Amino acid sequence: MDALIGLLYESDVFHRNALPDHFDHLDEPARGEGYVNHLLDEANGVILVAELEGVVVGLVQLAVFDERSGPYRRKRRHAAVGDVVVTSEHRHAGVGRMLMAAAHAWRKREAPPRSN
């Protein structure tokens, strides 16, 4: 749990530093245990983690939706990525690419497109 909270905090700080006009300054994690538990309890989503020697170094969070983008379109199933985070020490080593590949494989396996 602490590793997930730490990764989400690192992501929040990264975004704050990149776009200070859009994100508040955070002295502590805004997305704590309650937030992570909510994500973990979601029936339509998943959090996948990357580990290196037993240490969590990245995560990707997905949610799957069935929706219609217009009144004349069929309902379709799609996955939305909520977060992709890799610790600063492990960036540029392919971890994010592996997380996205795992997310794509999960989507195909666990939430196949609806036939409508």
Buried (B, 14 or more C-beta within 10 A) or exposed (E): EEBBBBBBBBBBBBEBEEEEEEBEEEEEBEBEEEBBEEBEEBEEBBBBBBEEEEEBBBBBBBBBEEEEEEEEEEEEBEBEEBBBBBBEEBBEBEBBEBBBEBBEEBBEEEBEEEEE
